[in-house]
């Protein structure tokens, strides 16, 4: 066999081998989930998308708006500023929301996870529909400090937004309703349901012994408020942070004294990523959160009945096991999904 023929055959076989490997890899690549879906074992969504079904064009418009600083008065802050994907769409570099002109709000930016299963939004439930929710940060004077009319005027000067609105809604007329509906489509698709915890629930893997012990502790100590599988019961509770309430919490909405100091129970999904914690970001780590329940619960007139007996009994060993379990709630697929990132 000549050297030239041997070389040619070697190249052919190598190409065939690489092609075979590529085909095999492609065949085993997991098909991406639809933009919106109901994960296995989840309850039915709240129904807030009933009159605004997710479309590719609507989602794409919503993502563009979510990351566009034009929504703020001075075009320096966008939704993603306070809701960072790597932090499970919370803000990990500030205790409270950080708006234009370096102004600070009074509350920690909550995670944007599985919002289609919520019927009320914000720490105090001040918005009762996901399509209305964006109005809060857009118009808040220490966040975006803009008006919807101001946003519309700026979008109308854009070279591409009219075409995106036409693709999403059949008309290039830019309206506040179109803006809010697109943002709600994007936010509703921020579904996190592929953590190790979910894989265990679906029979795909198993916990380690330490994680399993932590799960047992979680079900005993935490699950009453952080109900599975959403890992929140969506209620409002006073978890013993203060005796006197500089932030009235839910009472700001209901005006009921019985709601003073109550805040919406946050989801524990991706919890180790979404520091700092509590409504005002006062606790910097999961360890400190557990320590609060172990030793610093403050009794008051509106304390949650589940905490009225005082501090929880959690040993150092149990604390370590519980943290190991909480780490299984991290969904790497969710925080790295390019469909949700700034394009």
C-alpha positions, 0 to 999 in steps of 0.5 A: 500500500502506498503512503499516500493511499494509507494517509487517505484511508487514515483520514477517512476512518478518522472522519467516520469515527468523529462523525459517529461520536458526534452523532452519538453525542447529539442523540444523547443531548437532552431536548430543551424544555418548552418555554413554558411547561408544568414540571412533573409533580407540580400543581396547576399554575395560578392561571395568570397566563390564561389570557396571555399564552406564551409565544416565542415572539412574546417571550423574546420581546419580554427578554429584550425588555427585561435586560434593557435599561431604557426602562429606567429614567436615566437608562442605567438600570434594567430588571436584570440589575436586581434580578441576576441569573447567576443569583437565581434572579435575585441580587447578590451584591446588595442587601436591598434593591439598588436603583438609579443614581445609586439609590437604595430601596428598603427591601431585598430583591426576591428571586424570580422563580416559578412565578406562574404558580403565584397569585400575588407578588412582592414581599407584601403581596402588593401586586395581585397579577404578574402583568401588573407587577413590573409597574412597581419597579419601573415607577418606584422613585428609588428603583427605575423612577420612570413612567410607562408613557416615558418607556413607550416614548423611548421604545418608539424611537427604537429601530427594532422595537416596533418590529418586535411588537409587530411580531409578538402582537401583529401591530407595531404600535407600542403600548403599556399593555404590550410591554407588561404582557411581554415581560410577564411571558418572560418571567413566567418562563423562569421555571426551576425544576431540575435540581438534584432534589427534583432528580431524586423526586423523579427517581433519577438519582439518590441523596447522599446519607448526609443529604437524606438526613438533612431532608428528614430535618427539613421535613420536620423543621421547615416544610410547614412553611416551605411546602414541597414542591414549590418549597413555599406555601405562598403565605405571609408570616412573621418569622421572629426577626423583630419585636417592633416593625419598621417595615409593616410588611403585609400590613402595608397592603391589608392595613390590618395590625394582625399582619404587621411584620408578616412577609411572603414565605420565599421559595427555598429553590436555589436558596444557596445562590440567592443571598442575602436573606430575609426581606431586608437582606440582613442575613448574609448566609444560610448558616446565619439563617439557621442560627436565627431559628436556633437562637434569635427568634423574637416573640411579638404579637404577630409571631407565626404560631409555628414559632410561638414556642421559641427557638428551634432545637437544631444541633450543629450536626443537624445544621450541617446536614440541613445545609447539605440538603439545601444545596441539593435545591440548586438548579444549575440548568436554570441559572445557565440556561441561555434562553434566560440570559441577556442576549 
